[in-house]
């Protein structure tokens, strides 16, 4: 029961924030920003609220449901702490996004590009620290076909991926000290490396172990 207290609290705080601010918000709210921090997407305030809260609630129930249908469900007990940390990190990310949207709608000048880089960077650093403890499963982690087929490949891939996430997170935080244009390239570069490099590395490790 204790493990449910914090996530439920985060969701309730999000609901409370929306309930307090809703009457004061404009009819439309910005819901998407470009890498340069400029708004490029809007939604009605009702849709914005329901979508964001809905995603958080869906995430809450998914975390409890996914291990039950995973063929490798027995492995979750070996990284339950890391699983909870990853899940809470995502909830905190969505909580931060909700607060930013609300404050922006209330007229506060939120530097979304730099603030987004800091929040996502910190999340990446946290994920980098716990990723190497994630055991083989079909829902969480770097699930390349080669990692899923070999425990050693999984372990090495996640150790490598964890370092990339940590390093990428540090770069995202540091990118707040450069211009928005340069920051955009940093964000794109970090995401590209984090997505592509672990797949390439996983394949290389698999081929090496297969010889």
C-alpha positions as CSV (number, residue, x, y, z in Angstrom):
1,X,0.0,0.0,0.0
2,X,2.9,2.4,0.8
3,X,4.1,2.3,-2.7
4,X,0.8,3.8,-3.9
5,X,0.9,6.8,-1.6
6,X,3.4,8.9,-3.5
7,X,2.0,8.3,-7.1
8,X,-1.5,9.0,-5.9
9,X,-0.3,12.1,-4.1
10,X,1.3,13.4,-7.3
11,X,-1.9,12.8,-9.3
12,X,-4.0,14.4,-6.7
13,X,-1.8,17.5,-6.6
14,X,-2.1,17.7,-10.3
15,X,-5.9,17.6,-10.1
16,X,-5.9,20.2,-7.3
17,X,-3.7,22.5,-9.3
18,X,-6.1,22.3,-12.3
19,X,-9.2,22.8,-10.1
20,X,-7.8,25.9,-8.5
21,X,-6.5,27.5,-11.7
22,X,-9.3,26.3,-14.1
23,X,-11.7,29.3,-13.7
24,X,-8.8,31.7,-14.3
25,X,-7.4,30.1,-17.4
26,X,-8.1,31.3,-20.9
27,X,-10.3,29.2,-23.2
28,X,-7.2,27.8,-25.1
29,X,-3.9,26.8,-23.6
30,X,-0.5,26.1,-25.2
31,X,0.2,22.4,-25.1
32,X,3.2,22.0,-27.3
33,X,6.4,23.9,-27.7
34,X,9.2,23.7,-30.3
35,X,12.9,23.2,-29.4
36,X,13.3,27.0,-29.5
37,X,10.6,27.4,-26.8
38,X,8.0,28.8,-29.1
39,X,4.4,27.6,-28.8
40,X,3.3,25.6,-31.8
41,X,0.3,23.8,-30.5
42,X,-2.9,24.7,-28.6
43,X,-5.8,22.9,-27.0
44,X,-9.0,23.9,-25.1
45,X,-8.3,24.1,-21.4
46,X,-10.8,21.3,-20.8
47,X,-9.1,19.0,-23.3
48,X,-5.7,19.9,-21.9
49,X,-6.7,19.1,-18.4
50,X,-8.5,15.8,-19.2
51,X,-5.7,14.6,-21.5
52,X,-2.9,15.3,-19.0
53,X,-4.7,13.9,-16.0
54,X,-5.9,11.0,-18.0
55,X,-2.3,10.1,-19.1
56,X,-1.2,10.1,-15.5
57,X,-4.0,7.9,-14.3
58,X,-3.4,5.5,-17.2
59,X,0.2,5.4,-16.3
60,X,-0.7,4.6,-12.7
61,X,-2.8,1.6,-13.6
62,X,-0.5,0.4,-16.3
63,X,2.4,0.1,-13.9
64,X,0.4,-2.4,-11.8
65,X,-1.0,-4.2,-14.8
66,X,2.0,-4.7,-17.1
67,X,4.0,-7.1,-14.8
68,X,1.0,-9.4,-14.6
69,X,1.0,-10.0,-18.4
70,X,4.7,-10.0,-19.0
71,X,6.0,-13.6,-19.7
72,X,9.0,-12.7,-17.7
73,X,7.0,-11.4,-14.7
74,X,9.2,-13.2,-12.3
75,X,12.1,-10.8,-13.0
76,X,10.2,-7.7,-11.7
77,X,10.9,-8.7,-8.1
78,X,14.6,-8.2,-8.8
79,X,14.3,-4.6,-9.8
80,X,11.1,-3.5,-8.1
81,X,12.8,-0.4,-6.6
82,X,14.1,0.7,-10.0
83,X,10.7,0.0,-11.6
84,X,9.1,2.3,-9.0
85,X,11.7,5.0,-9.6
86,X,11.2,4.9,-13.4
87,X,7.5,5.1,-12.9
88,X,7.6,8.0,-10.4
89,X,10.1,9.8,-12.7
90,X,7.5,9.7,-15.5
91,X,4.8,10.9,-13.2
92,X,6.9,13.8,-11.9
93,X,7.7,14.7,-15.6
94,X,4.0,14.9,-16.4
95,X,3.3,16.8,-13.1
96,X,5.9,19.4,-14.1
97,X,4.4,19.7,-17.6
98,X,1.0,20.3,-16.1
99,X,2.3,23.0,-13.8
100,X,4.2,24.7,-16.6
101,X,1.0,24.7,-18.8
102,X,-1.1,26.1,-16.0
103,X,1.4,28.8,-15.1
104,X,1.8,29.7,-18.8
105,X,-2.0,30.0,-19.1
106,X,-2.1,32.3,-16.0
107,X,0.2,34.7,-17.8
108,X,3.6,33.7,-16.2
109,X,6.5,34.0,-18.6
110,X,7.9,30.4,-18.3
111,X,11.0,29.8,-20.4
112,X,9.8,26.4,-21.6
113,X,12.9,25.6,-23.6
114,X,15.3,25.9,-20.7
115,X,12.9,24.6,-18.0
116,X,12.0,21.6,-20.2
117,X,15.7,20.8,-20.7
118,X,16.4,21.0,-16.9
119,X,13.4,18.8,-16.0
120,X,14.0,16.2,-18.8
121,X,17.7,16.3,-18.0
122,X,17.2,15.5,-14.4
123,X,14.8,12.6,-15.3
124,X,17.4,11.2,-17.7
125,X,20.0,11.4,-14.9
126,X,17.7,9.5,-12.6
127,X,16.9,6.9,-15.3
128,X,20.6,6.5,-16.1
129,X,21.3,5.6,-12.5
130,X,18.6,2.9,-12.2
131,X,18.6,1.5,-15.8
132,X,21.5,-0.9,-15.3
133,X,19.5,-2.7,-12.5
134,X,16.5,-3.4,-14.8
135,X,16.2,-7.1,-15.5
136,X,15.0,-8.7,-18.7
137,X,11.4,-8.0,-19.5
138,X,9.1,-7.0,-22.4
139,X,7.9,-3.6,-21.2
140,X,10.6,-1.6,-19.4
141,X,14.1,-0.8,-20.7
142,X,16.0,-1.1,-23.9
143,X,14.2,-4.0,-25.4
144,X,16.2,-4.8,-28.5
145,X,15.6,-8.3,-30.0
146,X,19.2,-9.2,-29.2
147,X,18.9,-8.1,-25.6
148,X,15.7,-10.0,-25.1
149,X,17.3,-13.2,-26.4
150,X,20.4,-13.1,-24.3
151,X,20.7,-12.1,-20.6
152,X,24.4,-11.0,-21.0
153,X,23.5,-8.8,-23.9
154,X,20.6,-7.3,-21.9
155,X,22.9,-6.6,-19.0
156,X,25.6,-4.9,-21.1
157,X,23.1,-3.0,-23.2
158,X,21.5,-1.5,-20.1
159,X,24.8,-0.7,-18.5
160,X,25.8,1.2,-21.7
161,X,22.4,2.8,-22.0
162,X,22.4,3.9,-18.4
163,X,25.7,5.8,-19.0
164,X,24.2,7.4,-22.1
165,X,21.1,8.5,-20.3
166,X,23.2,9.9,-17.4
167,X,25.5,11.8,-19.8
168,X,22.7,13.0,-22.0
169,X,20.9,14.3,-18.9
170,X,23.9,16.2,-17.8
171,X,24.2,17.8,-21.3
172,X,20.5,18.8,-21.3
173,X,20.9,20.5,-17.9
174,X,24.0,22.3,-19.1
175,X,22.3,23.3,-22.3
176,X,20.3,25.9,-20.3
177,X,23.4,28.1,-20.4
178,X,23.5,28.3,-24.2
179,X,21.1,30.0,-26.7
180,X,17.7,28.4,-27.5
181,X,18.9,27.7,-31.1
182,X,22.0,25.7,-29.9
183,X,19.9,24.1,-27.1
184,X,17.6,22.7,-29.8
185,X,20.5,21.0,-31.5
186,X,21.7,19.6,-28.2
187,X,18.3,18.1,-27.4
188,X,18.0,16.6,-30.9
189,X,21.5,15.2,-30.7
190,X,21.0,13.7,-27.2
191,X,17.8,12.0,-28.1
192,X,19.2,10.7,-31.3
193,X,22.2,9.2,-29.5
194,X,20.1,7.7,-26.7
195,X,17.7,6.1,-29.2
196,X,20.2,4.8,-31.8
197,X,23.4,4.0,-30.0
198,X,22.0,1.3,-27.6
199,X,20.5,-0.6,-30.5
200,X,23.8,-0.6,-32.4
201,X,25.7,-1.5,-29.3
202,X,23.3,-4.3,-28.4
203,X,23.7,-5.8,-31.9
204,X,27.5,-5.6,-31.7
205,X,27.6,-7.3,-28.3
206,X,25.2,-10.0,-29.5
207,X,27.4,-10.7,-32.6
208,X,30.5,-10.8,-30.5
209,X,29.0,-13.3,-28.0
210,X,27.6,-15.4,-30.9
211,X,31.1,-16.1,-32.3
